[in-house]
Amino acid sequence: MNKQDLSQFSLNGTVWITSDIHLGPHIPLTCRFFYEFLAKAQQGCDHLILNGDIFNAWVGDDLATHDPEPWLQEAIKQLQAFSQHKPLYLVRGNRDFFLGKQLANLVNGKLMPDRFVLINSQQKFLISHGDEYCTDDKGYMFFRGFSRIAWLQKLFLCLPLSFRKKIGQRVRARSQKKYQRLSHSQVLINRGDVSETAIRDTLRAHPDIPWLVHGHTHRPHVHHYQMNACHYERWVNSDWELDHPPYRADYFEIKKGVIRRHDLLE
């Protein structure tokens, strides 16, 4: 992706970024903790970016408009309550790439591009969910490219909602079966990580953007790169998990052009 392809958004004040909440009926404690975070964010930030995998699965925005399940009704209510006070920005992830403008409008949020540049106090941050950097996983990258073909997405969304739900349930069941006997650390090993080659190629393509911020990998860390006498940093959000140990949840704060990580469990 070329530099000119990236949309730029100037967000003044305090920006909070978090990702991989995976909202759904299977994690009631995590959902409750996230809603408490939204109440905290109303007071603590000027802008909130939910950087992908907001939902554990999403097969179309009509999930939210056609008799939504109780957990989803609550999620919509909580997002609407936040957006009445502060701007809310939604990024698609690998689990909710069918998230669209209908849902964004319903919660009074702004649907963002898959990758964009955040400008805060004249400092630039490249924001993305992060799955596009997992280029070593050839199978996933094929699926990612295939599933984002516009006409195929339209065809899928034309299917009855009940049928799409069944497809989503089968995909989730297959994923759960694959990992159910593994520890959290073993799951991370099996999931893989971003490709360092893809990361370095991205940094070279955007030499004027010192910070890359993403989620997806569930590996919270700050990575440092030195290239062409320039210093770059890659900041990775954790996922959210309060129902099963190890417990984890975090967010990044960007204020006056400086980024900081906050562990919500400390």
Disulfide bonds with the S-S distance in Angstrom:
none
